[in-house]
Structure formats: C-alpha cells, structure tokens
Amino acid sequence: MKVISIGMGQKIFEENSAVRQRMIEYGKMFDQLHLVVFTPNDSKFENQTLSRNVFLYPSKSKIRAFYVFDFIKIIAKILKKIGKNNVVITCQDPFETGIVGALIKLFYNLPLHIQVHTDFAHKYFRESSMLNKIRFLMAEFVLKYSDRVRVVSERIKKSIESYSKNIDVLPIKMEIFQGQSLEIKKLFPFMLIMVCRLEKEKNIEMVLKVLKNLNNKDMGLCLVGDGSERNRLEKMAQNMGIFEQIYFAGWQNNLTPYYQMADAFVSTSFYEGYGVSTIEAASCGLPLILSDTGVAGEVFSAVGGSASGGKDQRSAFICDAKDEKCFTQSILKIYEDQGLREKMGEVAKEVAQKHLATLDDYFKKYADSILKTSENLKQRNFISRIINFKLTIWRSIIFVRYFICGITAATTNIGLLYIFTDIVGIWYLYSSILSFVISLIVSFSLQKFVVFKDMKTSGVHYQFSKFFIVAVLGIITNTVIMFVCVDVFGIWYILAQIIAGFFVMIQNFLLYKFFIFNK
C-alpha cells in the first residue's frame, strides 16, 4: 500500500523532532509514504527523503490562500510517478487539508482517510472565531465525503457519528513520560503548571483570574510553552498585579524538572482533541484540574466519579472552560488538602499508565485504519463522482441548501405571477397576492423540511405564523435599507437592492434557525 499524507505541521522538517521520527515509524508499515506539508516559500524547506520509503514535500506556497492548489499540483506529480494503484490519501485534519483530499478523491477516484485531532464539534470551538465556524462546515462535508475516519478520543467519535459510519479511535502515540531529571529550585511554595501553546484557545487568562481571586503570594503558575499570546498575557499579569506569580518558561525539550517541582497540573482549554501534556503530568503523579475537553472525563474521571468495578477515580477536578468559580474552588481544595493532592496524583499516575498500556501495537493499528479505507471506497465513474460530490455538499452545508431553496421560492413567486397574470388573465394585484401566498408556503416547506431538516409536524401552524412574521420583517428591513442606501447615500438602486437582499438573507436565516426551526 502506498500512502499520500497531507498535513500542516512544519516540525517534521526538524531533524530530531518527535513527529519526524513517528512518520519514519509509520513508513515501515507501508510500501511508500509520501508526506505533503504546507510551508511558506522559503529555501529552508526542500524535498527530503526521510528513510528508504518515506518522502517529504514542502508546498513552498507564495500565498497562503492558494496553498490548496500547491498541494494538488504536488500530489498530481506524485501520482504520475507512482501510479494510482493501491494508493490511499490521508489528511491530518478535516478542514483545509481535508478539502484537498476531497478534491483528490473526486479527480482520481482514490480512497480518502481523514484524521481528527481537534474536538471541532465542541461549542467553544465554533464560538471562538469565524474561521472555526467555517471549518466546522468544512468538516461536516469532508467527513461525510470520506471513506474512513480516525479520531483520537471516544468523545470526538460520539460527536461525529452522524457524519461517518467508519470511525476508528486511536489516541496520539506517546510513551509513559520519562525525561532527564535535573535539580531546579522550586519557583513557588505552591506551584501550578500549564504546558501548552500560548494561544487564545488555551484560555490561559482563566488561571490568571483565579490567582488574582485567591490573592495568595505562596501560589504561582509556571507556563511552559510559547505562542502569539505571550506578550498579551505578560501585560495582563502586570495589570492584575500578579506578574511576580507567573513564570514564563518558554518552550522546553525536557519537561521532567518542571513536572517534578509542580504541585498540580492545570488545563483550561476551550477545546482539545486529546491532551498530551495532561497524560504527561498524570504520569508524573500530579493531580489534575481540567476543563471538560479532550481526555477529561474519558481517561480521567472527576473527583467523586467511579470507574467500572466501583473503584473511586479521584484523579481530576473537571470544570467548564468558562466556570471561573469551579477552577478557583478546585485549586483551593488541592492547595489546602495535601492528602487529597497526593491521593489524586497517585490515582492519576495509575490511570495514565493503564491508558498508555492500551496503545500497544500502535503503529499496526494506525496502519490498519488507513489500509481499511480502500475497502470503504465505492468505485464510480467521473460523472457519478461529480454527482456524489455535489450531493454531499447539499447534505452537509446548510447555507447551500438555504441559498438554493431561497432561489427556488423566489423563482416560484415570479413564475406564478407571470402565469396568473399573462396566461390565466387574473388582475395583476390579485395574482401578485396569490403567487406570494403560494411561494410563501413553498418557501416554508423547503426551509422546514429541506434546509433545517425539521421533520416534526406538530405545531406546524405556529411555525408558519412565525414564518409569516419573519417574511413581513424581511419586507420592512428591505424597504428601510433601500431607502437609506438610495435616498441618504445615493447608491444606485440595483446595487442597493443587492445590499438589502444580503442583509435580509442573513436576518431571515438567523430567525429561521433560532426563532422558528430551533431544535
């Protein structure tokens, strides 16, 4: 089997990086492994041969927005060289690289394997940015179009089971955490540790707020990692008067001394796919205070929870990522109760070691997930593939259905107006009212049953009443925006109608979703 992997992680170009070594190990499971990775157009990124049968290709994209086309060109050259027989495409996410994989499947009729490392269905993922909202829509389409999916947790599997029937759960490969022990002076009498990228989704400011609330100079936070949020977090700590309680350690290759000097591990991420640092900290015997993402609640149960067989799983406090009170109380309990702290650390270490023991034969399980992808591919000719591609978009992306159904209703209105007036001979005002009512019923039916897939028939008359009100509001909004654009700003009336139509379309969609067809 020959595998083409599409990814974004540039660390693979570093000589001794863990991801590079892992890919070399993966390569031993296949005949050939071709790794296509996004990079800027920089001379330090060049084609490389990592081992006898593992090959690395940088995209060298001049413009980030066009890297999808760079990927496709590189993959086309690879396929021309190695042929299409026994080839599987695997993508490292269901977002941008997943779109590349979907296009390759469409053009070349190759099996598509998607890997999901992020809990993109988590509410905080979608709330965090407009880009993530778009990525959520991408993911639904990509996963429905794929032939097999590998996820890193049961949590993620449950969240996407409606998108794919072929899902393998395989966490990230890691060993029981062992690093070189070094003598480092303890930074604070009671030290919390966070190991993560300093980015917004890690919600680091939550711990700063907790330290401010507790107002205890014996407590401190060691932040191991770096990222775009570092300067902002430093300024925030200074403004809050807790800068001396925060130690920014930066990136560290050897985490052992930091885990050893810590009293508790904290993770406040809004969303997480797995949580490697959580497993590492638990392996070092640290009690855990976690947001409800990744391995929280799956590998590590909340304090007071029970594992199968009735054994008390006092390994972690688990809070909603935005619950400041919960984090404050959890940290305070661990600070005040040394016995609880030690017991939770012991159980966390035991749980982590048992979890890691389940990852035996990891590389074989990884390879099997990709190899099975070929079994799920339905052979289709090109016309059939195009139809399937479009149908998957239709089923996956609500805005496509909304737009097409809206055009259908508008066309119905205009078509019936013409028929009633010019063919049947009804007075145009009467035919206008009649065509509007019929098109309104058509629009309601399409929005309810097709766009929002609300199949309930009870309470339809209430929904239709709301739908009519929304239609009237749309007319009012359209009229107001037209007046402002034309009479106030002097915009050409055709352009003004386009602007007004856009705002009415957004307004109606939101009202349909949250006011009428809300599930």
C-alpha positions as CSV (number, residue, x, y, z in Angstrom):
1,M,0.0,0.0,0.0
2,K,1.2,3.5,-0.9
3,V,0.0,6.4,1.2
4,I,0.0,10.1,0.5
5,S,-0.4,12.1,3.7
6,I,-1.5,15.8,3.6
7,G,-0.6,17.9,6.7
8,M,0.3,21.3,8.1
9,G,2.9,20.5,10.8
10,Q,6.3,22.1,9.8
11,K,8.1,20.5,12.8
12,I,8.6,17.4,10.6
13,F,11.4,19.4,8.9
14,E,13.4,19.5,12.1
15,E,16.0,16.8,12.2
16,N,15.2,15.2,15.6
17,S,11.6,16.1,16.1
18,A,9.2,13.6,17.5
19,V,6.8,13.9,14.6
20,R,9.6,13.2,12.1
21,Q,10.6,10.0,14.0
22,R,7.0,9.0,14.2
23,M,6.5,9.3,10.4
24,I,9.6,7.2,9.8
25,E,8.0,4.5,12.0
26,Y,4.7,4.8,10.1
27,G,6.6,4.3,6.9
28,K,7.7,0.9,8.0
29,M,4.0,-0.2,7.8
30,F,3.6,0.8,4.1
31,D,5.3,0.3,0.8
32,Q,5.7,4.0,0.4
33,L,4.7,7.0,2.5
34,H,4.7,10.5,0.8
35,L,4.2,13.5,3.1
36,V,3.0,16.7,1.6
37,V,3.2,19.6,4.1
38,F,2.3,23.2,4.0
39,T,5.2,25.6,4.2
40,P,6.0,29.2,3.0
41,N,8.2,29.7,0.0
42,D,11.5,29.5,2.0
43,S,14.7,27.9,0.9
44,K,15.0,26.1,4.3
45,F,12.1,23.8,3.2
46,E,13.1,21.4,0.4
47,N,12.1,17.9,-0.7
48,Q,13.7,15.3,1.6
49,T,14.0,11.5,1.8
50,L,13.4,10.6,5.5
51,S,14.1,6.9,5.1
52,R,14.2,4.3,2.4
53,N,10.5,4.7,1.5
54,V,9.4,7.9,3.3
55,F,9.5,11.1,1.2
56,L,8.8,14.7,2.3
57,Y,7.5,17.5,0.1
58,P,7.0,21.2,1.2
59,S,4.3,23.1,-0.5
60,K,6.5,26.3,-0.7
61,S,3.4,28.4,-1.1
62,K,3.9,32.0,-2.1
63,I,0.4,33.0,-1.0
64,R,-1.2,31.1,1.9
65,A,-4.7,31.5,0.4
66,F,-3.6,29.4,-2.7
67,Y,-1.8,26.6,-0.9
68,V,-4.6,24.2,-1.7
69,F,-3.7,24.5,-5.4
70,D,0.0,23.9,-4.5
71,F,-0.9,20.7,-2.7
72,I,-3.0,19.4,-5.6
73,K,-0.1,20.1,-8.1
74,I,2.4,18.3,-5.9
75,I,0.1,15.3,-5.4
76,A,-0.6,15.1,-9.1
77,K,3.1,14.8,-9.8
78,I,3.4,12.1,-7.1
79,L,0.6,10.1,-8.6
80,K,2.1,10.5,-12.1
81,K,5.3,9.0,-10.7
82,I,3.9,6.1,-8.6
83,G,0.5,5.5,-10.3
84,K,-2.9,5.2,-8.7
85,N,-3.0,1.5,-7.8
86,N,-3.1,0.7,-4.1
87,V,-2.9,4.4,-3.1
88,V,-4.7,5.9,-0.1
89,I,-5.0,9.6,0.7
90,T,-4.9,10.5,4.4
91,C,-5.4,14.1,5.7
92,Q,-4.3,15.3,9.1
93,D,-7.4,17.4,9.6
94,P,-11.0,17.6,8.2
95,F,-10.5,21.3,7.4
96,E,-8.3,22.8,4.7
97,T,-6.2,19.6,4.1
98,G,-9.5,17.6,4.1
99,I,-10.8,19.8,1.3
100,V,-7.6,19.0,-0.7
101,G,-8.2,15.3,0.0
102,A,-11.8,15.5,-1.1
103,L,-10.7,17.1,-4.4
104,I,-8.1,14.4,-5.0
105,K,-10.7,11.7,-4.3
106,L,-13.0,13.4,-6.9
107,F,-10.4,13.7,-9.6
108,Y,-8.6,10.5,-9.1
109,N,-11.1,8.2,-7.5
110,L,-8.8,7.4,-4.6
111,P,-9.9,6.3,-1.1
112,L,-9.9,9.1,1.4
113,H,-8.9,8.7,5.0
114,I,-9.4,11.7,7.4
115,Q,-7.8,12.1,10.8
116,V,-9.4,14.3,13.5
117,H,-7.2,15.6,16.3
118,T,-9.5,18.5,17.4
119,D,-12.9,18.4,19.0
120,F,-14.4,20.7,16.3
121,A,-17.9,19.8,17.4
122,H,-17.3,21.4,20.8
123,K,-19.4,24.5,21.3
124,Y,-16.4,26.6,22.3
125,F,-14.6,25.6,19.0
126,R,-17.3,27.2,16.9
127,E,-17.7,30.2,19.2
128,S,-14.0,31.1,19.2
129,S,-13.8,32.6,15.6
130,M,-15.5,33.0,12.3
131,L,-12.7,30.8,10.8
132,N,-13.7,28.0,13.1
133,K,-17.4,28.3,12.1
134,I,-16.3,27.9,8.5
135,R,-14.1,25.0,9.5
136,F,-17.0,23.3,11.2
137,L,-18.9,23.4,7.9
138,M,-15.9,22.1,6.0
139,A,-15.5,19.2,8.5
140,E,-19.1,18.1,8.1
141,F,-18.7,17.9,4.3
142,V,-15.3,16.3,4.4
143,L,-16.2,13.6,6.9
144,K,-19.4,12.7,5.0
145,Y,-17.4,12.5,1.8
146,S,-14.5,10.5,3.3
147,D,-14.3,6.7,3.3
148,R,-12.8,6.2,6.8
149,V,-12.1,8.4,9.8
150,R,-9.5,8.1,12.6
151,V,-10.2,10.1,15.8
152,V,-8.1,10.5,18.9
153,S,-10.8,10.1,21.5
154,E,-14.2,8.5,22.2
155,R,-15.6,12.0,22.9
156,I,-14.8,13.1,19.3
157,K,-16.2,9.8,17.9
158,K,-19.6,10.3,19.6
159,S,-19.7,13.9,18.3
160,I,-19.3,12.9,14.6
161,E,-21.1,9.5,14.4
162,S,-23.8,11.1,12.2
163,Y,-21.1,12.1,9.7
164,S,-19.4,8.8,9.2
165,K,-20.1,5.1,9.8
166,N,-16.4,4.0,9.6
167,I,-14.6,5.6,12.6
168,D,-11.5,4.2,14.4
169,V,-10.5,5.6,17.8
170,L,-6.7,5.7,18.2
171,P,-5.1,8.3,20.6
172,I,-1.9,10.1,19.9
173,K,1.2,7.9,20.2
174,M,3.3,8.6,23.3
175,E,5.2,6.6,25.8
176,I,4.9,6.6,29.6
177,F,6.5,10.0,30.3
178,Q,10.2,9.8,31.3
179,G,12.7,12.6,30.9
180,Q,16.0,13.6,32.3
181,S,15.7,14.7,36.0
182,L,17.5,17.9,36.8
183,E,17.8,19.8,40.1
184,I,15.9,23.1,39.7
185,K,14.9,25.3,42.6
186,K,11.2,25.3,43.2
187,L,9.8,28.5,41.8
188,F,6.9,29.0,44.2
189,P,5.8,27.3,47.6
190,F,2.8,26.0,45.8
191,M,3.2,25.8,42.0
192,L,0.6,25.2,39.3
193,I,1.9,24.2,35.9
194,M,0.5,24.6,32.4
195,V,2.2,23.1,29.4
196,C,0.7,24.4,26.1
197,R,0.9,26.7,23.2
198,L,0.2,30.3,24.4
199,E,-2.8,30.8,22.2
200,K,-6.4,32.0,22.7
201,E,-8.0,28.6,22.6
202,K,-5.9,27.5,25.7
203,N,-7.8,30.1,27.8
204,I,-4.8,30.8,30.0
205,E,-6.2,34.0,31.3
206,M,-8.6,31.9,33.3
207,V,-5.8,30.8,35.6
208,L,-4.6,34.4,35.9
209,K,-8.0,35.4,37.1
210,V,-8.0,32.6,39.6
211,L,-4.7,33.6,41.1
212,K,-6.0,37.2,41.3
213,N,-9.1,35.9,43.1
214,L,-7.2,33.8,45.6
215,N,-4.7,36.6,46.3
216,N,-2.2,34.2,47.8
217,K,1.5,35.1,47.3
218,D,2.5,31.5,48.0
219,M,0.8,30.4,44.8
220,G,2.4,30.7,41.4
221,L,2.0,29.5,37.8
222,C,4.7,28.1,35.6
223,L,3.7,28.5,31.9
224,V,5.8,26.1,29.7
225,G,5.3,26.9,26.1
226,D,5.2,29.9,23.7
227,G,2.9,31.5,21.2
228,S,1.3,34.6,19.9
229,E,-0.5,35.4,23.3
230,R,2.7,35.7,25.4
231,N,3.0,39.5,25.3
232,R,-0.7,40.0,26.0
233,L,-0.6,37.6,28.9
234,E,2.5,39.3,30.4
235,K,0.8,42.7,30.2
236,M,-2.4,41.2,31.7
237,A,-0.4,39.7,34.6
238,Q,1.3,43.1,35.2
239,N,-2.1,45.0,35.1
240,M,-3.6,42.4,37.6
241,G,-0.7,42.8,40.0
242,I,0.3,39.1,39.8
243,F,3.3,39.3,37.4
244,E,5.6,38.0,40.1
245,Q,3.4,34.9,40.5
246,I,3.8,33.9,36.8
247,Y,6.9,32.3,35.3
248,F,7.1,32.2,31.5
249,A,9.4,29.2,30.9
250,G,9.1,29.2,27.1
251,W,9.5,26.1,25.0
252,Q,11.3,23.3,26.9
253,N,12.5,20.0,25.4
254,N,12.9,18.4,28.9
255,L,9.7,18.8,30.9
256,T,10.6,16.5,33.7
257,P,12.1,19.0,36.1
258,Y,9.1,21.3,35.7
259,Y,6.6,18.5,36.4
260,Q,8.7,17.4,39.3
261,M,8.7,20.8,41.0
262,A,4.9,21.4,40.4
263,D,2.2,20.6,42.9
264,A,-0.7,20.4,40.4
265,F,-1.4,20.5,36.6
266,V,-3.9,22.8,35.1
267,S,-5.5,22.8,31.7
268,T,-8.2,25.4,30.9
269,S,-8.5,24.9,27.1
270,F,-11.8,25.8,25.4
271,Y,-11.4,22.7,23.3
272,E,-8.9,19.9,22.9
273,G,-8.7,16.8,20.8
274,Y,-6.6,14.7,23.2
275,G,-4.3,16.4,25.7
276,V,-0.7,15.0,25.6
277,S,0.5,17.3,28.4
278,T,-2.3,16.0,30.6
279,I,-1.1,12.4,30.2
280,E,2.5,13.5,30.8
281,A,1.6,15.4,34.0
282,A,-0.5,12.5,35.3
283,S,2.4,10.1,34.5
284,C,4.5,12.2,36.9
285,G,1.9,11.9,39.6
286,L,0.4,15.3,39.5
287,P,-3.3,16.0,40.5
288,L,-5.2,17.4,37.6
289,I,-7.5,20.4,37.3
290,L,-9.0,20.2,33.7
291,S,-11.6,21.9,31.5
292,D,-14.1,19.5,30.2
293,T,-12.3,18.7,26.9
294,G,-10.0,16.0,25.5
295,V,-9.2,13.2,27.9
296,A,-11.1,14.8,30.8
297,G,-14.0,12.7,31.8
298,E,-12.9,10.0,29.3
299,V,-9.5,8.8,30.6
300,F,-9.6,10.8,33.9
301,S,-12.8,10.8,35.8
302,A,-13.9,13.7,38.0
303,V,-13.4,13.6,41.7
304,G,-16.2,11.7,43.2
305,G,-16.8,9.7,40.0
306,S,-16.4,5.9,39.8
307,A,-14.8,3.7,37.3
308,S,-16.2,0.4,36.2
309,G,-16.0,-2.1,39.0
310,G,-16.7,0.6,41.6
311,K,-13.1,1.9,42.1
312,D,-13.1,5.5,43.1
313,Q,-11.4,7.6,40.4
314,R,-10.2,10.7,42.4
315,S,-7.8,11.8,39.6
316,A,-9.1,15.1,38.4
317,F,-11.3,18.1,39.0
318,I,-13.2,18.9,35.8
319,C,-14.8,22.3,35.1
320,D,-16.5,24.0,32.2
321,A,-13.8,26.1,30.5
322,K,-15.7,29.3,31.4
323,D,-16.5,28.4,35.0
324,E,-14.1,30.6,37.0
325,K,-15.7,29.7,40.3
326,C,-15.1,26.0,39.7
327,F,-11.4,26.5,38.8
328,T,-11.0,28.7,41.9
329,Q,-12.6,26.2,44.3
330,S,-10.7,23.2,42.7
331,I,-7.3,24.9,43.0
332,L,-8.1,26.0,46.6
333,K,-9.0,22.4,47.6
334,I,-5.8,21.0,46.3
335,Y,-3.8,23.8,47.9
336,E,-5.4,23.3,51.3
337,D,-5.6,19.5,51.4
338,Q,-2.2,17.8,50.9
339,G,-3.7,14.4,51.5
340,L,-6.2,14.9,48.7
341,R,-3.4,16.3,46.5
342,E,-1.2,13.2,47.0
343,K,-4.1,10.7,46.6
344,M,-5.3,12.4,43.3
345,G,-1.7,12.3,42.0
346,E,-1.3,8.6,42.8
347,V,-4.6,7.7,41.0
348,A,-3.9,10.0,38.1
349,K,-0.5,8.3,37.6
350,E,-2.1,4.8,37.7
351,V,-4.8,5.8,35.3
352,A,-2.3,7.3,32.8
353,Q,-0.1,4.2,32.9
354,K,-3.1,2.0,32.2
355,H,-4.2,4.2,29.4
356,L,-0.8,4.2,27.7
357,A,-0.6,0.4,28.1
358,T,-3.6,0.2,25.8
359,L,-1.6,1.8,23.0
360,D,0.5,-1.4,22.4
361,D,0.8,-2.2,18.7
362,Y,0.0,1.5,18.0
363,F,1.7,1.6,14.5
364,K,-0.1,-1.5,13.4
365,K,-3.5,-0.1,14.5
366,Y,-2.6,3.2,12.7
367,A,-1.8,1.3,9.5
368,D,-4.9,-0.8,9.7
369,S,-7.1,2.2,9.9
370,I,-5.6,3.5,6.6
371,L,-5.5,0.1,4.9
372,K,-9.2,-0.5,5.6
373,T,-10.0,2.8,3.9
374,S,-9.8,1.1,0.5
375,E,-12.5,-1.4,1.5
376,N,-14.9,1.5,2.0
377,L,-14.4,3.2,-1.4
378,K,-17.2,2.8,-3.9
379,Q,-15.9,2.6,-7.4
380,R,-17.6,5.3,-9.6
381,N,-17.1,6.8,-13.0
382,F,-16.3,10.5,-13.2
383,I,-19.9,11.7,-13.8
384,S,-21.1,9.6,-10.9
385,R,-18.3,11.1,-8.7
386,I,-19.3,14.7,-9.6
387,I,-23.0,13.9,-8.7
388,N,-21.9,12.3,-5.4
389,F,-19.6,15.3,-4.6
390,K,-22.5,17.8,-5.2
391,L,-25.0,15.7,-3.2
392,T,-22.6,15.5,-0.3
393,I,-22.2,19.3,-0.4
394,W,-26.0,19.6,-0.5
395,R,-26.5,17.3,2.5
396,S,-23.6,18.8,4.5
397,I,-23.7,22.6,4.1
398,I,-26.8,24.3,5.4
399,F,-26.1,27.6,3.6
400,V,-26.0,25.9,0.2
401,R,-29.4,24.4,0.9
402,Y,-30.7,27.7,2.3
403,F,-29.4,29.6,-0.8
404,I,-30.8,27.2,-3.4
405,C,-34.2,26.8,-1.6
406,G,-34.4,30.6,-1.4
407,I,-33.8,31.0,-5.1
408,T,-36.4,28.2,-5.7
409,A,-39.1,30.1,-3.7
410,A,-38.3,33.4,-5.4
411,T,-38.5,31.7,-8.8
412,T,-41.8,30.2,-7.9
413,N,-43.1,33.6,-6.9
414,I,-42.1,35.3,-10.2
415,G,-43.1,32.3,-12.3
416,L,-46.6,32.1,-10.8
417,L,-47.1,35.9,-11.1
418,Y,-46.4,35.6,-14.8
419,I,-48.7,32.5,-15.2
420,F,-51.6,34.0,-13.3
421,T,-51.3,37.4,-14.9
422,D,-50.4,36.8,-18.6
423,I,-51.7,33.3,-19.2
424,V,-54.7,32.9,-16.8
425,G,-55.6,36.6,-17.1
426,I,-56.0,37.5,-13.4
427,W,-55.7,41.1,-12.5
428,Y,-52.0,41.7,-11.5
429,L,-52.7,42.8,-8.0
430,Y,-54.8,39.6,-7.2
431,S,-52.2,37.4,-9.0
432,S,-49.4,39.1,-7.0
433,I,-51.1,38.3,-3.7
434,L,-51.9,34.7,-4.8
435,S,-48.4,34.0,-6.1
436,F,-46.9,35.5,-2.9
437,V,-49.0,33.2,-0.7
438,I,-48.2,30.1,-2.7
439,S,-44.5,30.9,-2.8
440,L,-44.6,31.6,1.0
441,I,-46.0,28.1,1.5
442,V,-43.3,26.6,-0.8
443,S,-40.6,28.6,1.0
444,F,-41.8,27.5,4.4
445,S,-41.9,23.8,3.4
446,L,-38.4,24.0,1.9
447,Q,-36.9,25.8,4.9
448,K,-38.5,23.4,7.4
449,F,-38.0,20.0,5.8
450,V,-35.0,20.6,3.5
451,V,-32.8,23.3,4.9
452,F,-33.2,22.8,8.6
453,K,-34.4,19.1,8.4
454,D,-37.1,19.7,10.9
455,M,-39.4,16.7,10.3
456,K,-41.8,17.3,13.2
457,T,-45.4,18.0,12.0
458,S,-46.8,19.0,15.4
459,G,-47.1,22.8,15.8
460,V,-46.7,23.5,12.1
461,H,-49.3,26.2,12.1
462,Y,-47.4,28.0,14.9
463,Q,-44.2,27.7,12.9
464,F,-46.0,29.1,9.8
465,S,-47.3,32.0,11.8
466,K,-43.8,32.9,12.9
467,F,-42.5,32.3,9.3
468,F,-45.1,34.9,8.0
469,I,-44.0,37.4,10.7
470,V,-40.3,36.9,9.6
471,A,-41.4,37.5,6.0
472,V,-43.1,40.8,6.9
473,L,-40.0,41.8,8.9
474,G,-37.9,41.0,5.8
475,I,-40.0,43.3,3.7
476,I,-39.7,46.1,6.3
477,T,-35.9,45.6,6.6
478,N,-35.5,45.5,2.8
479,T,-37.5,48.8,2.5
480,V,-35.6,50.6,5.2
481,I,-32.2,49.6,3.8
482,M,-33.3,50.5,0.3
483,F,-34.4,54.0,1.5
484,V,-31.1,54.6,3.4
485,C,-28.9,53.4,0.6
486,V,-30.7,55.3,-2.2
487,D,-32.1,58.5,-0.6
488,V,-29.4,59.0,2.1
489,F,-26.2,57.7,0.5
490,G,-27.2,58.0,-3.2
491,I,-26.3,54.4,-4.1
492,W,-27.6,53.0,-7.4
493,Y,-31.0,51.3,-6.7
494,I,-29.9,48.0,-8.2
495,L,-26.7,47.8,-6.0
496,A,-28.9,49.0,-3.1
497,Q,-31.2,46.0,-3.6
498,I,-28.3,43.6,-3.6
499,I,-27.1,45.1,-0.3
500,A,-30.5,45.0,1.2
501,G,-31.1,41.4,-0.1
502,F,-27.9,40.3,1.5
503,F,-28.9,41.6,5.0
504,V,-32.4,40.3,4.7
505,M,-31.0,36.9,3.8
506,I,-28.8,36.8,6.9
507,Q,-31.6,38.2,9.1
508,N,-34.0,35.5,7.9
509,F,-31.5,32.7,8.3
510,L,-30.9,33.6,11.9
511,L,-34.6,34.0,12.7
512,Y,-35.4,30.7,11.0
513,K,-32.6,28.9,12.9
514,F,-33.2,30.4,16.4
515,F,-36.8,31.5,16.3
516,I,-38.7,29.0,14.1
517,F,-36.9,25.8,13.4
518,N,-34.7,25.7,16.5
519,K,-34.1,22.1,17.6
